[in-house]
C-alpha cells in the first residue's frame, strides 16, 4: 500500500527497504532470503525496474 494514496503509480516504481512487507515480497519473488533481498536493495537502490533487471541478469545472464 502506498504511503500517499494519490501517488499509487509513482509508488510502485520503487521498493521500500524500510517496509518489511516490501522486502518479504521481493525475497519471495526471487526465492531469496530476507537478508539477501535487503542487501541487494541496499547495494542497487530502490528502483523496482533496476532491481528486476539485475535479478534477471543474475538468473539468465
RATA-V391410 format. One record per residue. N is the residue number from 0. RES is the residue in one small letter. SS is DSSP state (helix for helix, strand for strand, loop for the rest). BURIAL is 1 if it has 24 or more other C-alpha atoms within 12 Angstrom, else 0. Layout:
n = (N;N)
res = (RES;RES)
ss = (SS;SS)
burial = (BURIAL;BURIAL)
This chain:
n = (0;1;2;3;4;5;6;7;8;9;10;11;12;13;14;15;16;17;18;19;20;21;22;23;24;25;26;27;28;29;30;31;32;33;34;35;36;37;38;39;40;41;42;43;44;45;46;47;48;49;50;51;52;53;54;55;56;57;58;59;60)
res = (x;x;x;x;x;x;x;x;x;x;x;x;x;x;x;x;x;x;x;x;x;x;x;x;x;x;x;x;x;x;x;x;x;x;x;x;x;x;x;x;x;x;x;x;x;x;x;x;x;x;x;x;x;x;x;x;x;x;x;x;x)
ss = (loop;loop;loop;loop;helix;helix;helix;helix;helix;helix;helix;loop;loop;strand;loop;loop;loop;loop;loop;helix;helix;helix;helix;helix;helix;helix;helix;helix;helix;loop;loop;loop;loop;helix;helix;helix;helix;helix;helix;helix;helix;helix;helix;helix;loop;loop;strand;helix;helix;helix;helix;helix;helix;helix;helix;helix;helix;helix;helix;helix;loop)
burial = (0;0;0;0;0;0;0;0;0;0;0;0;0;1;1;1;1;0;0;0;0;1;1;1;0;1;1;0;0;0;0;0;0;0;0;0;1;1;0;1;1;0;0;0;0;1;0;1;0;0;1;1;0;0;1;0;0;0;0;0;0)
